Amino acid sequence: MTQRERFDHLYEAGKRSTRQALLLGLFIILLGVMFWFTDERRLAELVWFVLFIPVVSFVKVWARTKTLLTFNEAPDYRRLVWYEYWSGMAVIVIFCVLIVTLLLRPEQANILILVVAFNLFAWIASSKIDQKLANIDPEHVTHKAYERGKVGFFLK
């Protein structure tokens, strides 16, 4: 499968996962509104901030991982795809911890420094994993190629 065909598969999977994430996000927003109007404001905030962004992010990360796993059967490639998935999941979990901490104990705002440092580490790690995937499989669609392709500047 060429890089262009892989891009097309990833792009279609991304569109499908965006629709799924929007439907799920709408359900979460409505659930929060329901709590808001029953005077459960703290619960509504937790539902909105602890469920909405992580669930939407999970749907997007899972769709990308599932699609990437169909492109190459090599054990090294699959292992790195799963590493990228788990680094994304770690970022989502850290985000949840941050939001819960800020909502329940606002005086603990100094935890933001640790969260920013961890997210920077995860971003760099994801970039390195993406480079290694491109080294293992020359037809791998990197994040950079995907972002360029989405706006019409696919290189190959």
C-alpha positions, 0 to 999 in steps of 0.5 A, spaced: 500 500 500 502 506 498 503 512 502 497 516 498 493 510 499 495 509 507 493 517 507 486 516 504 485 510 509 487 515 515 483 521 513 477 517 512 478 513 519 479 520 522 473 523 519 469 517 521 472 518 528 470 525 528 463 524 527 463 518 533 467 523 537 462 529 536 456 524 537 459 522 544 461 529 546 454 531 545 451 526 549 456 528 555 454 535 554 447 533 555 448 529 561 452 535 564 446 540 562 442 535 566 446 535 572 447 543 571 439 544 572 438 539 577 443 543 581 449 538 581 453 544 579 460 540 581 458 534 578 456 537 571 463 540 571 466 534 572 462 530 567 464 536 562 471 537 563 473 530 566 469 526 561 468 530 554 475 532 552 478 525 554 473 521 551 473 525 545 481 524 545 480 517 546 476 516 540 481 519 535 487 516 538 483 509 538 481 510 530 488 512 528 491 506 532 487 501 529 488 504 522 495 504 523 495 497 525 492 494 518 498 497 514 504 493 516 504 486 520 512 487 522 512 486 530 517 492 530 512 497 527 506 494 531 510 495 537 511 502 536 504 503 534 502 501 541 507 505 544 504 511 541 497 509 543 499 508 550 503 515 550 497 518 548 493 515 553 498 517 558 497 524 556 489 523 557 490 520 564 494 526 566 489 531 563 484 528 567 488 528 574 490 535 572 482 537 571 480 533 577 485 536 582 484 543 579 476 542 580 476 539 587 483 542 590 484 549 586 490 551 591 494 545 588 495 549 582 502 548 582 501 541 579 501 545 572 508 545 572 508 537 572 503 536 567 506 541 562 513 537 563 509 531 562 506 533 556 512 536 553 515 529 554 510 525 551 510 530 545 517 529 544 516 521 545 511 521 540 515 525 535 521 520 536 516 514 535 513 517 529 520 518 526 522 510 528 515 508 524 518 512 518 524 508 518 521 501 519 516 503 514 518 508 508 510 508 506 508 510 513 504 516 514 507 521 519 504 526 523 507 532 519 505 528 512 498 527 515 497 534 517 499 537 510 495 532 506 489 534 510 490 541 507 491 539 500 499 539 500 500 531 500 508 530 498 508 524 494 
